[in-house]
Amino acid sequence: MLLAQLSLAFVLFQIAIRVYLRLRPQAIPFGWSWLLENPWRKSYRDPERVAAQCGIASTDTVLEIGCGSGLFTRALATRCAKLIAQDIEPRYVAQTKAKLSDLSHIEYLTCDARDLELIGVADVIVLISVLPEIPEPLRALEACKRALKTGGRIVIGEELFEPEYVTSGRIDAWTRAVGLKVVGREGNAWAYLNTYALKS
């Protein structure tokens, strides 16, 4: 009986928090890296595997939107010539910078993704469990488009574990609205990774 009540309470809490965050998108609070980096998450969202699926070339400049605690940053950085790690939270940027102090080809950027002032700098832009957390996701995607080099790609991943989760179809609709097309898909409904490019 108690187990059934706890299960029901958990389900109701999940529904409530997902509805709340859908109505009021916001970045994960600083200090919650234990949730981002727990072993269970890494089992299905392994940073090395995710970075490999992004198709990064050794000569590429990569822009990581929402680097957070830096879970994916090292794996991305070791595959490219330059990485720009962005986050809206200065403490996350500082945390990631401290963790990756041995790497000299990373530039750190503290700003709102909607207000990126980068023009034509990135071959690949990566957003892992980030886009639904940003109010006005279309505005963020427009900023990412401006930051792309000609022929560049935007890689977007989401996972059901995240309270802000949206389906692959929702991401497709957002990207279509700003003039992007799907050029690749990895994973499944539980944890997917889609690649987009500019429509020709």
Long-range contacts (C-beta under 8 A, 24 or more apart in sequence): 14-163, 17-163, 18-163, 18-164, 18-165, 21-132, 21-133, 21-163, 21-164, 22-132, 22-164, 25-132, 25-133, 25-134, 25-135, 25-137, 25-164, 26-133, 26-135, 27-66, 27-87, 27-88, 27-89, 27-133, 27-134, 28-68, 28-133, 30-89, 30-91, 30-92, 33-68, 33-69, 33-71, 33-95, 36-68, 36-69, 36-71, 37-69, 37-71, 41-159, 41-161, 44-159, 44-190, 44-191, 45-128, 45-157, 45-159, 45-191, 47-71, 47-72, 47-74, 47-75, 48-75, 50-75, 50-128, 50-157, 50-193, 51-75, 51-76, 51-78, 51-79, 52-79, 53-155, 53-186, 53-193, 54-79, 54-124, 54-126, 54-155, 54-193, 54-195, 55-124, 55-153, 55-155, 55-184, 55-195, 56-80, 56-123, 56-124, 57-123, 59-123, 60-123, 60-124, 61-121, 61-122, 61-123, 61-124, 61-149, 62-122, 62-123, 62-124, 62-125, 62-126, 63-118, 63-121, 63-122, 63-124, 63-125, 63-126, 63-144, 63-147, 64-125, 64-126, 65-113, 65-125, 65-126, 65-127, 65-130, 65-131, 65-140, 65-144, 66-113, 66-127, 66-128, 66-129, 66-130, 66-133, 66-134, 67-92, 67-93, 67-96, 68-92, 68-96, 69-95, 69-96, 69-99, 70-95, 70-96, 70-99, 70-100, 72-126, 72-128, 73-99, 73-100, 73-106, 74-99, 74-100, 74-103, 76-126, 77-103, 77-105, 77-106, 78-103, 80-105, 80-123, 80-124, 81-105, 82-106, 82-107, 83-107, 84-108, 84-109, 84-118, 84-121, 84-122, 85-109, 86-110, 86-111, 86-113, 86-116, 88-112, 88-113, 113-140, 113-143, 113-144, 114-139, 114-140, 114-143, 115-143, 116-143, 116-144, 116-146, 116-147, 118-146, 118-147, 119-146, 119-147, 120-146, 120-147, 120-148, 120-149, 120-150, 121-147, 121-149, 122-147, 122-148, 122-149, 122-152, 123-148, 123-149, 123-151, 123-152, 123-153, 124-152, 124-153, 124-154, 124-155, 125-152, 125-153, 125-154, 125-155, 126-154, 126-155, 126-157, 127-154, 127-155, 127-156, 127-157, 128-156, 128-157, 128-193, 129-157, 129-158, 129-159, 129-162, 129-164, 131-156, 131-158, 131-166, 131-171, 131-174, 132-158, 132-162, 132-164, 132-165, 132-166, 133-164, 137-174, 138-174, 138-177, 138-178, 141-174, 141-175, 141-178, 141-180, 142-178, 145-178, 145-179, 145-180, 145-198, 148-198, 151-197, 152-197, 152-198, 153-183, 153-195, 153-196, 153-197, 154-180, 154-195, 154-196, 154-197, 155-193, 155-194, 155-195, 155-196, 156-193, 156-194, 156-195, 156-196, 157-187, 157-191, 157-192, 157-193, 157-194, 158-191, 158-192, 159-190, 159-191, 159-192, 160-189, 160-190, 160-191, 161-191, 168-192, 168-194
